[in-house]
Structures are given as structure tokens and as C-alpha cells.
Amino acid sequence: MNPLSAVYGRAARLRRSWYAKRPHAQRRLDRPVISVGNLTVGGSGKTPVVASIATLLLEQGHRPSIVSRGYARRHESDGVVVVSDGTRVMAPVEASGDEPQMLARALPGVAVLVCPDRYLAGRLAETHFACTVHLLDDGFQHLQLARDVDLLIVSPRDLHDRVLPAGRLREGADAARVADAVIVPGSLDEAARVASTLGVGTSFTMSMRFGSLRPLTAGESMPVEGSGANVLGVAGIARPERFFDAVHAQGFDLVGKMAFPDHHWFTSSDLESIARQAASANADVVITTEKDAVRIGARPGWAALPLEAVIEPSRAFGDWLLARVPVPPAAGPVRED
């Protein structure tokens, strides 16, 4: 094993063990907390899963909040940033970060808050927005806050990966045993095998479903799925090849690909370079991810490809989750101040 990976893995194991022996060191919110996380760095589908669960909770009568640390924000702050109060988006992407901004725009009825101290954000969500349940986006390693449900997204290939820096794991796979359930991209058999290997009793599967192209400039017409239109793919995400494969699978002719680092803030020079590449490749449209779209803003000739996570078996998952976070009898008024 890589010596640095051994040190990193041991440090992560000791940290988790410290909190396990001192439950009083964790702060607890008044309302239930659902954590959605993973073992690896970047690109596991956590944010689409959070959106899917938030929608499920809304449909069942909950007032969910989504609490995020706001990774890779341009404008950092120690206090709570209210990205959305559930009725309107209140903070720009520079202050929220791309994933919270994307969630705030996509989920009316859901409060979205950003803060390094997620307990503080959760308290504000409870007292000001009468939220009845909290979703932690990327919360598996956030041990300072107690949770009622720990959901862990694990790919079958994660079982064979190594701890940073030799691999992509934030901590060893043995940490998964504390999860209440694993969500596995793959078949039911694969999900059961992953859960059994990790010592987790409950498993569900996850797949991704893509919607119709959404123009970044309102009112523009866009080519439809299967049209064979020439497109240039642009992605600033952790695993861009998966996005490019998805664009191709939608029936578009991918005439060029441009990848940028995850959470990349596009400069005017970047956008000019993309425009030149699109013209050179005779692209009909530039397609990017929803996450990139919130950083790019309105842009003629551009479109985003929406992505939705589907957790299955859907009824079994809903019943399992709602048994752990039942809707309270009455949600209380939202404060207007």
C-alpha cells in the first residue's frame, strides 16, 4: 500500500472512531437529518439523489431543507447563506456554489442553505422556514452533525479502489458498515452484492435519466433527442466522459468534447475558445451539464442536458425512508422576517 494512503486511511478511521465513542460530541437538530454521501471524491451522483429524495419528501407533505457546505464558492463566508427560502432563489451562484444553486433553481418548495457549520444552517431552516426534515448533500464524512438516516452511494468499482492519494477513496470501505443503506448504480444483484460485501443490510439501485435539452437563453429552439444534430460537449465536472457518453447516447452527433476541472469558473477566454471550437466543428449547439449551466449563465446557442436520479425499487425505497422520517402532524408557520 502507498505509505501516504495508509496514513490518510488511518487518520480517517481514527476520526470516525473518535466520534463513535463520543456521541455527545455530535450536535443534534430538532428535526430528522438524512445524509447522502459516498466514499469517493467527486462524481458519484450525490446531488441528483438529494434532489430525488427532496422531491419524494415534498410529495409526502414534508418541508425539506437541503444543507450544503457550498464547496468551491467564489465568495466564502462563515455565516449561513440562504440560497433559497423555498419560494425564490435569494443568493447568486458565486455565494452559493454551483450544486446548491442548481438545487435551489430546480426544487421550488425546498429551502437550500449553505454553511460550513451545517448545524447552524439546520437551526435556521427550522426556526425561519419551519422545515420538517434536513438533507445533507455530501454528508457521510460530516460527523459533527448527528443524523437519523445515513445513505451511502457506492459503485461496485469502489470496492476495489484505494484510499487517497493512491486512489479515490476518502476513507476505507470498512467505514460503510455504519450506513443504514447503500445506493448502488447497477442491477439489484450488484446492489445486494455490494451491500453484503460492506456489511450493510439494506440496498437500493440507482440509475440516471436524462431529460430534454434546456436552452440557456429562454425561448431558443433546440434539437431533440435522436435528431443526429451536431453538438459540442462542454463539461466542468469530476468525470466528464460519463457526460459525453450520455450526450452521444441521446442520439446527438458529438463532434467535439471540451473538459474542464470540476467546479470550473468559466472565463471570457474559455467561452471564446469554446465558441471557436463550436464554429470549427460546425456544431449546431453547445451542450453542457446543469451544474455547469448555473456558472455559465444565459448563453445563445447553448443548452443544458438535465439529469435525474431514479432510486429503485421506488415504492420500497419510499416506504423504507418514510418509516424513518415520518411527516409530523403539523408543520407550523414560516416566519416572514
C-alpha positions, 0 to 999 in steps of 0.5 A, a space after each residue: 500500500 502507498 505509505 501516504 494512503 495508509 496514513 490518510 486511511 488511518 487518520 480517517 478511521 481514527 476520526 470516525 472512531 473518535 466520534 463513535 465513542 463520543 456521541 455527545 460530541 455530535 450536535 443534534 437538530 430538532 428535526 430528522 437529518 438524512 445524509 447522502 454521501 459516498 466514499 469517493 471524491 467527486 462524481 458519484 451522483 450525490 446531488 441528483 439523489 438529494 434532489 430525488 429524495 427532496 422531491 419524494 419528501 415534498 410529495 409526502 407533505 414534508 418541508 425539506 431543507 437541503 444543507 450544503 457546505 457550498 464547496 468551491 464558492 467564489 465568495 466564502 463566508 462563515 455565516 449561513 447563506 440562504 440560497 433559497 427560502 423555498 419560494 425564490 432563489 435569494 443568493 447568486 451562484 458565486 455565494 452559493 456554489 454551483 450544486 446548491 444553486 442548481 438545487 435551489 433553481 430546480 426544487 421550488 418548495 425546498 429551502 437550500 442553505 449553505 454553511 460550513 457549520 451545517 448545524 447552524 444552517 439546520 437551526 435556521 431552516 427550522 426556526 425561519 422556514 419551519 422545515 420538517 426534515 434536513 438533507 445533507 448533500 455530501 454528508 457521510 464524512 460530516 460527523 459533527 452533525 448527528 443524523 437519523 438516516 445515513 445513505 451511502 452511494 457506492 459503485 461496485 468499482 469502489 470496492 476495489 479502489 484505494 484510499 487517497 492519494 493512491 486512489 479515490 477513496 476518502 476513507 476505507 470501505 470498512 467505514 460503510 458498515 455504519 450506513 443504514 443503506 447503500 445506493 448502488 448504480 447497477 442491477 439489484 444483484 450488484 446492489 445486494 452484492 455490494 451491500 453484503 460485501 460492506 456489511 450493510 443490510 439494506 440496498 437500493 439501485 440507482 440509475 440516471 435519466 436524462 431529460 430534454 435539452 434546456 436552452 440557456 437563453 429562454 425561448 431558443 429552439 433546440 434539437 431533440 433527442 435522436 435528431 443526429 444534430 451536431 453538438 459540442 460537449 462542454 463539461 466542468 465536472 469530476 468525470 466528464 466522459 460519463 457526460 459525453 457518453 450520455 450526450 452521444 447516447 441521446 442520439 446527438 452527433 458529438 463532434 467535439 468534447 471540451 473538459 474542464 476541472 470540476 467546479 470550473 469558473 468559466 472565463 471570457 477566454 474559455 467561452 471564446 475558445 469554446 465558441 471557436 471550437 463550436 464554429 470549427 466543428 460546425 456544431 449546431 449547439 453547445 451542450 453542457 451539464 446543469 451544474 455547469 449551466 448555473 456558472 455559465 449563465 444565459 448563453 445563445 446557442 447553448 443548452 443544458 442536458 438535465 439529469 435525474 436520479 431514479 432510486 429503485 425499487 421506488 415504492 420500497 425505497 419510499 416506504 423504507 425512508 418514510 418509516 424513518 422520517 415520518 411527516 409530523 402532524 403539523 408543520 407550523 408557520 414560516 416566519 416572514 422576517 
